[in-house]
Amino acid sequence: MDSAADRIGERGYEQLRRAAETHRSDLVLRLGAEVGLRPAEMTAVRLADITEFEGHRLLSVREDSEVVRETYLPDSVEHDIRKYANAAGTDDDEPLFSVSARRLQMLVSEVADRAADAAPHLQGISTRDLRWRFAASLLDDGVPPDVVCALGGWDRLDRLDPLLDEPDRETIVTAVDGSGGRAVSSESQRPVDWIMTVSEALAAAATGEAIATAVCDHLTGTAGFEFAWLAERTGDGLTPRATTEIPETAVERQIDAHIESVTAPLDVGDVRVIDDSTGPVALIPLVRENAVSGVIGVGASEELTDAERAVLSALGVQIGHAQVAAERKRLLLADTVTELEFHCADERTFTAGVSGALQCTVELSGVVPVAGQSLLYYLMVEGASADAILSYADTDDGVTDARLLEEHSDGVLLEVVVTDTPALQLVESGGRIRSVTATDGVATIAVELPSEADIRPTVNAVTDAYPETSLAAKRETERPAETDTGFRDRLTDTLSDRQETVLRAAYHSGYFEWPRGSTAEELADSLDVSSPTLHNHLRKAQQKVLTAFFDDRPAEPRRPADN
């Protein structure tokens, strides 16, 4: 190994840690040199992101609140994280550090300056050097370069070139088998192959359907799995969307035969292997907006390693994120959309049930999808008192929370968190809710879908889950030209899902009005996040909105003020 590439070295790392004067400083060093985190990734670390797998600890690494990968977490570092969090009184879902990434970089520089008094070569050490120490120590321990890439978030193997020796003759001969000089395919190379092939598929595909098909094709054609399929949740079951090297009927049989393993028990990050009549099948959760929306199944001819499971889990998140982004972009850019109108008389749904029970009229003024398979409804209700509506909500199994925002002479504005509604099925299918109204026990739901989308699976999913719901109308609608399209597109590209969720919720709940319709604490409770987390997302979202509004605008000459 080129010693110049790893400026710190084992001895130098010990000296750095001795120069750390606070628990926080030492923990930042460890997160960089032993976990491989970047400063921005350190600011997002939460206790809730630590999981256990077969006696080992894994850490979900976040970027703008989205999980981008999983990495290995040494037990001693996990112990220090919990010790630090307990001392600081940090909740499980709160960021460990309440400072910026830039401040953590400066903190490392300060420690390095102190350490340089005894070890001059540590002068100027940065967080980037800590990550090189992380990679160098793993490579020295024999961890394959592709696994190091996956753990540290490097996108290409050549990023590690400065840390790798040129192979000598003995290494070359050992790495090549005796049949025509063909290189042996090591098990350690497999995870990076999966990352590369699936990433290529995601980059080339423009729609959710194309993504599903391309992923299955690449997992079988290049990654070497015997077969692959992708199924999405519809109602209480799963519907295959794409299959490769296996008939759809066989996929349906696998799902039916292992329904308990394939559906409810599958959590984010939980890659499960079942024994099917065709052989082992790895089940990978397809994650969209922090909730499992489906399953990817692959035929595994041999046992998966922990590193391979971690990579597959990360791929499930990556694929789901790509599907959501593709569907949103397609819906935003479509000149025409398909508008579906459903009539729902199922009293399980809050809007239909409350309108029938209290003989009132309900109209949706805003909706925000919330992680955990629920929707945040903002409802105008006329014809019933706030106390009566809230009392009804308390007895509704499909409502997890409800509160009064405003009371007017002609009605009340409520915020309601609903978990049992056809609208949730429609949102999970990539639709955009345009309106919800309810009267006399019947709710009318209007939703937009891309015009080229196959609506049959969506309609079937809704009517199967809610038998008293029917498709009342279907029409193609042309979108009027909007002068703010560029502005919205820029925001869509920059805002993370979580930031958009918080911003929408704040807007609809009256957080920006004066006097405020909701406090930050109330808003945080509604979204089931801590107050610091809410403020963090809200500040970042507001900054991006203002940046999109003010950047690249033609300067207008100021007019002199009238005297």
N, C-alpha and C positions, 0 to 999 in steps of 0.2 A: 504493500500500500504506500502511496505517495504521502510521506509524512507532512509535506507542505499543505496538503489539502485539508488535513485535520489539524488546525492551528492549536487546539487546546490540549489534546492528548489526555490519557488517563490521569497522570499526575497533575496536570494543569487543572483538570476538572475538580480534583480534590481541593486544590488551592483556591479556586473560585468559590466553592461552597464554604470554605472557611472564612472567606472575605465577606460573605453575606451576613449582614448585621441584623436582619429581621427574618421572621418566619416567611413572610411574603416573598422576600428576595430569594430565599433558598428554594421556595416552591416554584417560582418562575424559572429558575435555573433548571430544576428537575423536569418541569414540563417541556422545556426546550430540548435538553440533552438526553432525557430518558424516555420521553413520550413522543418527541418529534413535532411539537406544536409550533405554529407561527404565532406571533404576538396577537393578531386579530382572533385567532382560534382560542388562545388562552382566555381572552376576555369573555368568551361565550361558554366556558366550562361550567357545568352545573353538576351537583351531586346526582340529579335525576338521570344524567347521561351515562352513569356508570352501571354496567350490567355484568352479570356473572355467567360464564359459559364453561361447563365441565370443569369447575374448580378454578378457572382463570378469570381475571377481570379484563373487560373491554371498555373503551371509552368512545362514545359517539362524538365525533368531531363536527362542530357546527361552523357554518359561514353564513352570516346574515340570518341567523335562526334556523337555517336549513341544515340537516345532517348530510355531510358530503362524504364521510367515510367512517370506518371504525378502526381504532388502533389498539395495540396491546398496552395495558396499564399494569406496571409492576406493583406487587402488593405493597411494597414500602411507600411508593408514591401515592397509592390510594389511601394508605393510612395517614399520610401527611395532608392530603386533600381534606379528609374528614376532620382531622384535628384542627386545621385552619378554619374550616367552615363552622365548626362548633364554637371556636373561640370568637369568631366574628358574628355569630348568631345568624348565619346565612341559611335560609330555607332551601329545601331540596331543588326547587325550580327557579332559584335566583342565581344569577351569574356569580361566580366565586370572587371575581375582582370587579370593583366598581370604578375602575380607572380606564383610560383609553389605551389602545394598543401602543400609541406613541409613548405614553408614560412607562409602560412595561419595557420598551426598548431602552429608554433612558435609564431605567432602574438597572438593567443588565450592564450598561456602560459604566454606571457609577460603581457597581461591584467590581468590574474589570479594572477600573482605575485604581481601586484600593488593592486588588490582588497584584497589580503590576509593580507595587513597591517591593514585593518579595520575588516576583516572577515577571520580569520585563516583557517576556514574549506574550503575556496576556493583555498588554496594552491594546485598546481598541477592539477587544472581543465584542461581538454582536450576537443578536439572537440567531442570525444566519449561521454563525460559527457553532452555536449550540446544536442546531439541527444537523450540521456536518458531523459533530461528535456522536449524535444519535445514530446516524447512518454508519459511521465508521465502526462504532462498537458492535452494531448488529452484524456487519460484514465480517468483522474479526471473529465473531462467535459462530460463523458459518451459516448465517441466515442468507438465503438466496437473494440476489439483487432485486428480482421482481417483487418479492414479498416486502423488501425494504421500501421499494417504490410505493407499494400499496399502503403500507403503514404510515409513511411520511407524507403521502399526498403528492409525490412527484409524478408528473404525467408521462415521462419517458425515461427509459433505462439510461439513455445517454447523459441524463442529468448527474448520474453517479460516476461518470467516467473518471473524474479526478481522484476518486477513492479506490479505483480498481487497478490491479496490476495487469500488465500485458502477460498473457499465458505463455509459459515456457513449453518446451517440447513434451515433457512428461505430462503436463496438464492437458495439452492438445490430444495426445495419444489416449490418455485415460478417458477423455470426454467423447471419444469417437469409437463406435463399435466396429466389429469386424465384417460387416456386410456392406461393402461398397463405400465405406467411408461416410456413412450416414450418421449424423450426430444423434446421440441418445436424447430422447425427449424426457427431461427430468420432470418429476412431479411438481417441483417448485416453479417451473416455468408456466404451468397451467393457469394460475390465477391472473397473471399479467396478460396472457393470451385472451382470457375472457374479457378483461377490462378493455383491451385494445379493440377486439372485434365488436363488442357491444357499443362502444363509444363511436366507432365508425358507422354502425347501423343507425344510431340516434342522430348523428350529424347528417346523414343522407336522407332520412325519412322526414316528411313534412306533415303527416297526419297521424292521429292516434292509431288508426288501423294499419297504416304503413309501418309505424314503429313496432307494433306487436308482431307483424309478419317478419320484418327484417331481423328483429331480435331472435325469434325462433330459428330462422334460417342460419344466422351467424353462430348461434350456440351449437347447432348440429354440424354445419358445414365446416366451420373453422375451429371452434372450441373443442369439438370432438365428442360431445354428448350424443347418446344413441338416438334420442328424440327430444323434442321440446314443445311445450304448449303454454299458452297464456289464457287464463280465464278470469273474468271479472265478476264481482259480486252483483247479483240481480235478485232483489227480494231476499229470501232466506237461503238462496243457493248460489251456484256459480254457473256462468255461461261461457263456454269456450269462444275466444275471439280469433285465435290463430293457432295452427298446429303445423308441425314439420316432422316428417318421418314417423307419423303415427296418425291413424284415422280419428276423426272427431268422435266417432262412436266409442272407440277405445278410451279416449279421454273422459267421456261422460261416464263410462263404466268405472274408471279409476276414481273419479270424483264420488260417484254413488257408493262404491265399495269402501272408501276411506273418508266418508263425509265428515266425521268428527275431527279427523286429523287435518282435513283440508280447509275447514271453514273457521268456526268460532275460536278454537284454541290457538290459532296462528297469530302471533303478535309481531309487532315491528321488531326486526332484528333476529327473529327466531326462524332459522333454516332447519327444517325437519326432514328426515329421510324415512320413508315408509317402505315396507317390503310388499311389493305388488307381484302378481303372477308373472309379469313381464320382467321382474327384477327390481332392484332398488330405484326409487323415484325421490329426487330431492325436491322439496316444496319450498319455494322462495316467496316471501310476502311481497306483493306489489303495493307500494306505499304511495299514496297520493294525499298531499296536504296533511301529513302526519298521521294518517289513518290507513289501515290495511284495506285496500279496495279490490284486491284480487290475489291470485296466486300464479306463479310461474312454476311449471313442473318440468324437470329435466331427467332423462334416463341416465343414471350414474352407474357405470359398470364396475366401479370400485369405490372404496370408502373415501369420503371427503375428509381432508385435513381441517384443522381449526382455521388456518389461514384461508383455505378455499371457502369455507362456510362464511367467513367474515367478508370476503370479496363478493360472494353471491348475495349476501344481505345488502351490501352497499349498492350492488347493481339493481336490486329491486327498488331501492329508493331513487336511483338515478333514472330508471326507466319510467317510473311513475311521474317523476317531476317533468320529464321530457314530454310525456303524454298530456299532462295538464297544460304545459306551455304551448304545445302544438294546437290543442283544442281552443285555447283562449285566443291565440293569434289568428286561427282560422275564423273564429266567430267575429273577431274585431275587424278583420279585413274583408269579410264577405259582403258583396253588394246585395245579395238576397239571402234571406234566412227562412227556415221553416218554423212557423209559429204553430204550436199545438195548444189546444185548450181542453182541459180536463174538468169534468164535473165530479166532485167527491161528496158523497153523502155519508161517509164513514165517520161516526161520532168519536172514533179514536183520535182523529185529527183535531187539534185544538180549535182551529178557525171554524170548521163545520160544527163541532160539538157545542161550542159556546154560543154560536149564533142561534142554534136550535133551542138550547136549554134556557137562554135568557132573552130570546126574541130580540136580538140586537143585530146591528149591521157591522161587519168587520172589514177593514180595508188595509192592505199592506202598504206602508210608506217606505220601507227599506228592509233589506235582508242581507245578512252577513254569514257566510259559511264559517263554522268554527270547528277546529280540530276535535276529533273524538266523535264524529258522525252526529252533528247537531247543527241547527240553524238558529241564528239570532234574529228573531222577528221584531220589527217595529210596527205596531199596529194601531190604527185609529179605530176606535170603537164608539158607536153611537147607539143610544137606546138602553144602556145599562150603566149602573154606577161602578166606580172603580173598585169598591169593596166587593161587590157581587162578582165581578170578573176575576179579581185576585183570589177570592174564595173558591171559584170554580177551578182556577189554575192549580190551586193547592191539591185538589182531588184528581187531577188529570195525570195519569201515569206517563203520558207522552211529553210532559212539561217538567223540566228540571229546575227552572227558576222563572220568576215573573216579578216585575216591579213597575210602579207607576212613575212615569216621567213628567207628564203635564196633564192638567185638568182644565178643560175649556167648557164654555156654556153649551156647546153642541156635541161634546164627546170627550174622550180621554185618549191620551197617547201612552201606550204600554210597551215595555221591552219584555219579550218572552223567549226563553230558550226552549226550542222544541226538538224532540228526538224521534217522533213518530208522525211522519207526514209524507205524502207523495212528493212534495217539493224536494225533500232530501234525496229521494231516488233520482229525481230529474237532475239535480245539481251533480250528483255522483256520476251521472251519465254524460256530463259535459254540457248540460243545458244552462241557460241563464234565465232566471225567474223574472218575468216582466211585470206580473201583477198577481195578486191573490185577493179575492173578495169573497165574503160569505154572508148569507142571509137565509133564514128559515131552515137551518140545518144542512145547507148545501154550499160547499166552497167551490169557486171557479178559479182554476189555476192556469195562467198563461205562461208559456215557456218558449224560448227561442233556441233552436238548434241549427248548426250549419246546414245549408240547403242540400248538400250532397250526402249527409249522414243517413245511415240506415236507421229509421225510426222504429222499426218493428221490435227489436230487442228492448228499446226504452219503454215503449208502450206496454209490452208484455210484462216487463219488470214491475211497472206501476200497478197494472190491473191484477197481476197475480198476488202482489202483496196487499192490495186494497181492493177486494172484490166489488165493493160498492162505489168504485171509481170507474168512469168510462171516458173514452176519447170523444169529445163533443165536436171538435172542429180541427181541421188542418188546412193551413193556407201558406202560400209563398208570399213573403213580404219583402218589398224593396226598401233598402235603407236609404234615407235621404242623406245627401252629402253634408258633411259637417266640417266647419272650418277649424275645429279644434282637434282633428284627427291626429295630426302630428304630435300635438301636446300629449294626448292620451297615450299614443303609441310609445312615446319616450318614457312616460311614467310606467306603463306596463312592463317595459323592458328593464327598468331599474328597481322598481319596488319588489321586495320579496313578498311571498304569499302572506307571511305573518304581518308584515308592515301594512299591507293593503287591508288585511282583516281588521287590524287595530284602528287604522285611519277611518275606514268605513263605519265601524262601530261608534267611534268618537263623534263622527259627523251626524249620524242618525240619532244618537242619544242626546244631542244638544250640548255636547261638551264644549264646542267652540262658541256657543251663544252667550249673551250676557243679559241677565244673569244665567249661569250655566244650568242646563237641564240635568246634567249628571256630573258628579265629582269623579276624579281619577280613581278613587278607591272603589266607587260603585262600578265604574267601567271595568276595572281590573277583576272584580268579583264576577261580573257577567261573563268575561272571557276566560275565567279560571286561570289567571296568571297573577303574579305578585305585582305590587305597585311599581317597584323599580324596573321590572321587566316591561310593564306597560309604557312607562315613561321613556325607556330606552328605544322601544320600537316606534313610539309616537314621534320622538325627536328626529330619528333617522328618516321616517316617512315624510315629516314636514320639511326637512332639509332637502329631500329629493324633489318634492313638489315645488318648492321655491326655486331650486336649481333649474328644473325643467321650465319654469315660467320666465325666469330672468335671463338665463344663459342664451347666447346667440340671437338675441332680439335686436333689431336695428335701433340704434340710438336715435331718439327724437330730440330736436333742439328744445331747450327750455324756453317757455314764453316768459317774458318779464312779468312780474307780479303787478297787478293793478294797485295803484297808489290811491 
